[in-house]
Structures are given as C-alpha cells and as structure tokens.
Amino acid sequence: MHKLQEWNIHWLLNPMSSPFILLWKYRSLIWATVRNDLQSRVINSILGLAWIAVYPLLLLLVYAIVYFNVYHRIARPEVLGIQMASLSSVEYIVFIFCGLIPFLSFTESITAGVTSLTNNAHLIKNTLFPVELVPVKTVLVAQFTQGVCMSLLLLAIIAIGSISPYVLWILPVWLCQVLFLLGLVWFLSCINIVLRDCQHLMSILLLCLMLISPIAIPMDELPAICRILNPLNYIILCLRDCVLFAQPPKLENLITLGLMSGIMFYVGYWMITQTKILLSDNL
C-alpha cells in the first residue's frame, strides 16, 4: 500500500515537473544556442552587441512618437479616462512603454518560434538535440530584448521619481509571460508542421493582438471578450500598476495571468511531447 501511494505521488508530480527538469538539465545547451543566436544577429555590424540595446530603444521611440503625437493629442479626456488624462507627457510615454515592451516580446517570440521546428529540420533529424528545446531558444532570445527595454523603463521611472518597492512585482509577472510564451510557441510550432499556413497568418494575428491590447488606450475601451481572453492585457495591467502607479498588481489580474500561463505552458509542452515522434516524418 505504501509503495502504491509513492507511485501515485510520483505519477502526479512527474508531469508537472518534467518540463522544468528538462530545461534545467539542458540549461548549458540552451544558453549556448541563445548566445550563438545573439552573436549571429550582430555579426559584421559596426555596433556589434550594442544593437541589442539600440534596436529596441529606437523601436520604442518610434512607437512613442506616433502614439504621443497622434492618439494622445486627438483623444478626448472622457475617452482617456481620469487616470490617463492626468498623466504628464513623460508619464504617458512610460504608460505606452509598459504596453509595448511585452507586446514586442510576444511579436519576436511568436514570429521566430512558429517556424522554429520547420526551419531546423536538419537539426532534429540528424542529431539527438531535444526537440522541445528548439522553440525555447526563440523565446529566451526575445527576453534579452525585453530585458534591455525593462532596464530603459526602470531608468525612466527613476528619472521621473516614481520608483517604488512594488517594482519588484515585475519579476513574477515576467516569469508568467515567459511560461505563457514557451507554451504558445511549443503549440504553434507543432501546428505549423502540419498547417504551414500558420506561419503566414502570424503577422496579421499579431497586428490584431496589438489593436485589441491596451497599449495606448484604456482597458475599458476594449470589447469585453478582448479584455477577458487576451493574456497580454493582464501582463500590461500588472506592469503599469507596479511600475507607473506605484501599487501592487490587482490580485484578480495576477491570478488570471498565472492560470492562463500555467495552462498554456503545460498544454504546449504536452503538445510537443506527444507529436515529436511524428516530427521526423513530417519535416
């Protein structure tokens, strides 16, 4: 009876811990592939690795200029809401950055991740490289860009004097975002093996994601279904609470984000472990 109970506990815990065990076991290999990818991006460039910081900064500046000079100037105060209408120019740019930073991470992770298995068919067929790790690299590479953006964001709030201890909530929110993206990229990369149309739809779907996310508009202005089902909304709201408004993220947003991230992570991992046996025949 005791052995049966031990077996049942092991059976329950193993599916939950197996993806984390895999990531920890191959952590050195993952880091090596991420480092090689980052270096290959800046090879033969004058600025070198500095592009990792320069590119997101320029991109954020372009978005900030567009949003600030177009939306914030033409939107009515009743549309912006009391909280947004009272923001200064610098605070409004920080407000935008809190939405753009996770969106850019989503865009980079999904765009590269959806084709990660099909583009690395030779690696999967000819080596013992774990299939699950191929999409992981794309997500982690995108986190370097987000890390640079987050550093710029923290410098901005320090400059305007709105830094608070609640900014530490960035870490659990960011972890939930990474888990969600890992699961989503695992899922989409498997779907793309059978339906190659998936990779062509991503640019349109990501544009739709930007339009239904509260990057420069109040959450209340979005349709109810977009507010509830879009995981990016909860990430943005949590970041704004702890970074800009100096308060802990709302509990309901944290719980919803954690549940969505956990479900997506395990669904994606289950998907890739169940289909990896068939990958070599379809790639």
Secondary structure as a PSIPRED ss2 file (coil, helix, strand):
# PSIPRED VFORMAT (PSIPRED V4.0)

   1 M C   1.000  0.000  0.000
   2 H H   0.000  1.000  0.000
   3 K H   0.000  1.000  0.000
   4 L H   0.000  1.000  0.000
   5 Q H   0.000  1.000  0.000
   6 E H   0.000  1.000  0.000
   7 W H   0.000  1.000  0.000
   8 N H   0.000  1.000  0.000
   9 I H   0.000  1.000  0.000
  10 H H   0.000  1.000  0.000
  11 W H   0.000  1.000  0.000
  12 L H   0.000  1.000  0.000
  13 L H   0.000  1.000  0.000
  14 N H   0.000  1.000  0.000
  15 P H   0.000  1.000  0.000
  16 M H   0.000  1.000  0.000
  17 S H   0.000  1.000  0.000
  18 S H   0.000  1.000  0.000
  19 P H   0.000  1.000  0.000
  20 F H   0.000  1.000  0.000
  21 I H   0.000  1.000  0.000
  22 L H   0.000  1.000  0.000
  23 L H   0.000  1.000  0.000
  24 W H   0.000  1.000  0.000
  25 K H   0.000  1.000  0.000
  26 Y C   1.000  0.000  0.000
  27 R H   0.000  1.000  0.000
  28 S H   0.000  1.000  0.000
  29 L H   0.000  1.000  0.000
  30 I H   0.000  1.000  0.000
  31 W H   0.000  1.000  0.000
  32 A H   0.000  1.000  0.000
  33 T H   0.000  1.000  0.000
  34 V H   0.000  1.000  0.000
  35 R H   0.000  1.000  0.000
  36 N H   0.000  1.000  0.000
  37 D H   0.000  1.000  0.000
  38 L H   0.000  1.000  0.000
  39 Q H   0.000  1.000  0.000
  40 S H   0.000  1.000  0.000
  41 R H   0.000  1.000  0.000
  42 V C   1.000  0.000  0.000
  43 I C   1.000  0.000  0.000
  44 N C   1.000  0.000  0.000
  45 S C   1.000  0.000  0.000
  46 I C   1.000  0.000  0.000
  47 L C   1.000  0.000  0.000
  48 G H   0.000  1.000  0.000
  49 L H   0.000  1.000  0.000
  50 A H   0.000  1.000  0.000
  51 W H   0.000  1.000  0.000
  52 I H   0.000  1.000  0.000
  53 A H   0.000  1.000  0.000
  54 V H   0.000  1.000  0.000
  55 Y H   0.000  1.000  0.000
  56 P H   0.000  1.000  0.000
  57 L H   0.000  1.000  0.000
  58 L H   0.000  1.000  0.000
  59 L H   0.000  1.000  0.000
  60 L H   0.000  1.000  0.000
  61 L H   0.000  1.000  0.000
  62 V H   0.000  1.000  0.000
  63 Y H   0.000  1.000  0.000
  64 A H   0.000  1.000  0.000
  65 I H   0.000  1.000  0.000
  66 V H   0.000  1.000  0.000
  67 Y H   0.000  1.000  0.000
  68 F H   0.000  1.000  0.000
  69 N H   0.000  1.000  0.000
  70 V H   0.000  1.000  0.000
  71 Y H   0.000  1.000  0.000
  72 H H   0.000  1.000  0.000
  73 R H   0.000  1.000  0.000
  74 I H   0.000  1.000  0.000
  75 A C   1.000  0.000  0.000
  76 R C   1.000  0.000  0.000
  77 P H   0.000  1.000  0.000
  78 E H   0.000  1.000  0.000
  79 V H   0.000  1.000  0.000
  80 L H   0.000  1.000  0.000
  81 G H   0.000  1.000  0.000
  82 I H   0.000  1.000  0.000
  83 Q H   0.000  1.000  0.000
  84 M H   0.000  1.000  0.000
  85 A H   0.000  1.000  0.000
  86 S C   1.000  0.000  0.000
  87 L C   1.000  0.000  0.000
  88 S C   1.000  0.000  0.000
  89 S H   0.000  1.000  0.000
  90 V H   0.000  1.000  0.000
  91 E H   0.000  1.000  0.000
  92 Y H   0.000  1.000  0.000
  93 I H   0.000  1.000  0.000
  94 V H   0.000  1.000  0.000
  95 F H   0.000  1.000  0.000
  96 I H   0.000  1.000  0.000
  97 F H   0.000  1.000  0.000
  98 C H   0.000  1.000  0.000
  99 G H   0.000  1.000  0.000
 100 L H   0.000  1.000  0.000
 101 I H   0.000  1.000  0.000
 102 P H   0.000  1.000  0.000
 103 F H   0.000  1.000  0.000
 104 L H   0.000  1.000  0.000
 105 S H   0.000  1.000  0.000
 106 F H   0.000  1.000  0.000
 107 T H   0.000  1.000  0.000
 108 E H   0.000  1.000  0.000
 109 S H   0.000  1.000  0.000
 110 I H   0.000  1.000  0.000
 111 T H   0.000  1.000  0.000
 112 A H   0.000  1.000  0.000
 113 G H   0.000  1.000  0.000
 114 V C   1.000  0.000  0.000
 115 T C   1.000  0.000  0.000
 116 S H   0.000  1.000  0.000
 117 L H   0.000  1.000  0.000
 118 T H   0.000  1.000  0.000
 119 N H   0.000  1.000  0.000
 120 N C   1.000  0.000  0.000
 121 A H   0.000  1.000  0.000
 122 H H   0.000  1.000  0.000
 123 L H   0.000  1.000  0.000
 124 I H   0.000  1.000  0.000
 125 K H   0.000  1.000  0.000
 126 N H   0.000  1.000  0.000
 127 T C   1.000  0.000  0.000
 128 L C   1.000  0.000  0.000
 129 F C   1.000  0.000  0.000
 130 P C   1.000  0.000  0.000
 131 V C   1.000  0.000  0.000
 132 E C   1.000  0.000  0.000
 133 L H   0.000  1.000  0.000
 134 V H   0.000  1.000  0.000
 135 P H   0.000  1.000  0.000
 136 V H   0.000  1.000  0.000
 137 K H   0.000  1.000  0.000
 138 T H   0.000  1.000  0.000
 139 V H   0.000  1.000  0.000
 140 L H   0.000  1.000  0.000
 141 V H   0.000  1.000  0.000
 142 A H   0.000  1.000  0.000
 143 Q H   0.000  1.000  0.000
 144 F H   0.000  1.000  0.000
 145 T H   0.000  1.000  0.000
 146 Q H   0.000  1.000  0.000
 147 G H   0.000  1.000  0.000
 148 V H   0.000  1.000  0.000
 149 C H   0.000  1.000  0.000
 150 M H   0.000  1.000  0.000
 151 S H   0.000  1.000  0.000
 152 L H   0.000  1.000  0.000
 153 L H   0.000  1.000  0.000
 154 L H   0.000  1.000  0.000
 155 L H   0.000  1.000  0.000
 156 A H   0.000  1.000  0.000
 157 I H   0.000  1.000  0.000
 158 I H   0.000  1.000  0.000
 159 A H   0.000  1.000  0.000
 160 I C   1.000  0.000  0.000
 161 G C   1.000  0.000  0.000
 162 S C   1.000  0.000  0.000
 163 I C   1.000  0.000  0.000
 164 S C   1.000  0.000  0.000
 165 P H   0.000  1.000  0.000
 166 Y H   0.000  1.000  0.000
 167 V H   0.000  1.000  0.000
 168 L H   0.000  1.000  0.000
 169 W H   0.000  1.000  0.000
 170 I H   0.000  1.000  0.000
 171 L H   0.000  1.000  0.000
 172 P H   0.000  1.000  0.000
 173 V H   0.000  1.000  0.000
 174 W H   0.000  1.000  0.000
 175 L H   0.000  1.000  0.000
 176 C H   0.000  1.000  0.000
 177 Q H   0.000  1.000  0.000
 178 V H   0.000  1.000  0.000
 179 L H   0.000  1.000  0.000
 180 F H   0.000  1.000  0.000
 181 L H   0.000  1.000  0.000
 182 L H   0.000  1.000  0.000
 183 G H   0.000  1.000  0.000
 184 L H   0.000  1.000  0.000
 185 V H   0.000  1.000  0.000
 186 W H   0.000  1.000  0.000
 187 F H   0.000  1.000  0.000
 188 L H   0.000  1.000  0.000
 189 S H   0.000  1.000  0.000
 190 C H   0.000  1.000  0.000
 191 I H   0.000  1.000  0.000
 192 N H   0.000  1.000  0.000
 193 I H   0.000  1.000  0.000
 194 V H   0.000  1.000  0.000
 195 L C   1.000  0.000  0.000
 196 R C   1.000  0.000  0.000
 197 D H   0.000  1.000  0.000
 198 C H   0.000  1.000  0.000
 199 Q H   0.000  1.000  0.000
 200 H H   0.000  1.000  0.000
 201 L H   0.000  1.000  0.000
 202 M H   0.000  1.000  0.000
 203 S H   0.000  1.000  0.000
 204 I H   0.000  1.000  0.000
 205 L H   0.000  1.000  0.000
 206 L H   0.000  1.000  0.000
 207 L H   0.000  1.000  0.000
 208 C H   0.000  1.000  0.000
 209 L H   0.000  1.000  0.000
 210 M H   0.000  1.000  0.000
 211 L H   0.000  1.000  0.000
 212 I C   1.000  0.000  0.000
 213 S C   1.000  0.000  0.000
 214 P C   1.000  0.000  0.000
 215 I C   1.000  0.000  0.000
 216 A C   1.000  0.000  0.000
 217 I C   1.000  0.000  0.000
 218 P C   1.000  0.000  0.000
 219 M H   0.000  1.000  0.000
 220 D H   0.000  1.000  0.000
 221 E H   0.000  1.000  0.000
 222 L C   1.000  0.000  0.000
 223 P C   1.000  0.000  0.000
 224 A H   0.000  1.000  0.000
 225 I H   0.000  1.000  0.000
 226 C H   0.000  1.000  0.000
 227 R H   0.000  1.000  0.000
 228 I H   0.000  1.000  0.000
 229 L H   0.000  1.000  0.000
 230 N C   1.000  0.000  0.000
 231 P H   0.000  1.000  0.000
 232 L H   0.000  1.000  0.000
 233 N H   0.000  1.000  0.000
 234 Y H   0.000  1.000  0.000
 235 I H   0.000  1.000  0.000
 236 I H   0.000  1.000  0.000
 237 L H   0.000  1.000  0.000
 238 C H   0.000  1.000  0.000
 239 L H   0.000  1.000  0.000
 240 R H   0.000  1.000  0.000
 241 D H   0.000  1.000  0.000
 242 C H   0.000  1.000  0.000
 243 V H   0.000  1.000  0.000
 244 L C   1.000  0.000  0.000
 245 F C   1.000  0.000  0.000
 246 A C   1.000  0.000  0.000
 247 Q C   1.000  0.000  0.000
 248 P C   1.000  0.000  0.000
 249 P C   1.000  0.000  0.000
 250 K C   1.000  0.000  0.000
 251 L H   0.000  1.000  0.000
 252 E H   0.000  1.000  0.000
 253 N H   0.000  1.000  0.000
 254 L H   0.000  1.000  0.000
 255 I H   0.000  1.000  0.000
 256 T H   0.000  1.000  0.000
 257 L H   0.000  1.000  0.000
 258 G H   0.000  1.000  0.000
 259 L H   0.000  1.000  0.000
 260 M H   0.000  1.000  0.000
 261 S H   0.000  1.000  0.000
 262 G H   0.000  1.000  0.000
 263 I H   0.000  1.000  0.000
 264 M H   0.000  1.000  0.000
 265 F H   0.000  1.000  0.000
 266 Y H   0.000  1.000  0.000
 267 V H   0.000  1.000  0.000
 268 G H   0.000  1.000  0.000
 269 Y H   0.000  1.000  0.000
 270 W H   0.000  1.000  0.000
 271 M H   0.000  1.000  0.000
 272 I H   0.000  1.000  0.000
 273 T H   0.000  1.000  0.000
 274 Q H   0.000  1.000  0.000
 275 T H   0.000  1.000  0.000
 276 K H   0.000  1.000  0.000
 277 I H   0.000  1.000  0.000
 278 L H   0.000  1.000  0.000
 279 L H   0.000  1.000  0.000
 280 S H   0.000  1.000  0.000
 281 D H   0.000  1.000  0.000
 282 N H   0.000  1.000  0.000
 283 L C   1.000  0.000  0.000
